[in-house]
Amino acid sequence: MERIVIKDDCIFEHTEIHFNYTTYDVRRKADIIRTTLPERANIMVLADPDAPNPGPEDAPRSNYLYARVVKAYHAHVYCNGVGFPSSSPVRFDFLWVRWYELGREASYSLRALRFNPVLGSSTFDFVDPSDVLRAVHIIPTFRYGRRRDHEMARSAIAGDEEDWMQYYVGQ
């Protein structure tokens, strides 16, 4: 039987996360995500090619999924099971994210996004930071305006009171 026990029942929250990456000219750089600034807390991960399309059925498939990091955490855990022979705690990092839904392609090949409904089953999830490819710049589509109260449920934890109806992924 495999078990995970959190040491001292403590989970630690972080407001800033750094993601290292290699640039096109083989230099090392880092993206910084700040959970306190929603416009600086967006990430992209590789999409599972076998998973269903996370958007309208007629929307083109994307190789990437986009999310806003709501919170970042780490915990020291004891793992009991195959592959974890040590009895000392291991640091475990994880991100709590809110997924964007893929939309139809806009003009100039911009990828259109919007947030999944807060009450949906695929709205929030946990992501391993090692799965993050890069931070990404998400741009509000101002012409559609902000999301209206009567259209979707709100969540104070998600910080969605200032959400826009649609976004574009910055190139």
Secondary structure, DSSP 8 states (H G I E B T S, - for coil): --EEEEEEEEEEEESEEEEEEE-TTS-EEEEEEETTSGGG-EEEEE--TTS--SS-TTS---SEEEEEEEEEEEEEEEEEBTTB---S-EEEEEEEEEEEEEEEE-GGG-EEEEE--TTSTTSEEEE-GGGEEEE--EEE-GGG-B--TTTS---TTTTGGG-BS-EEE--
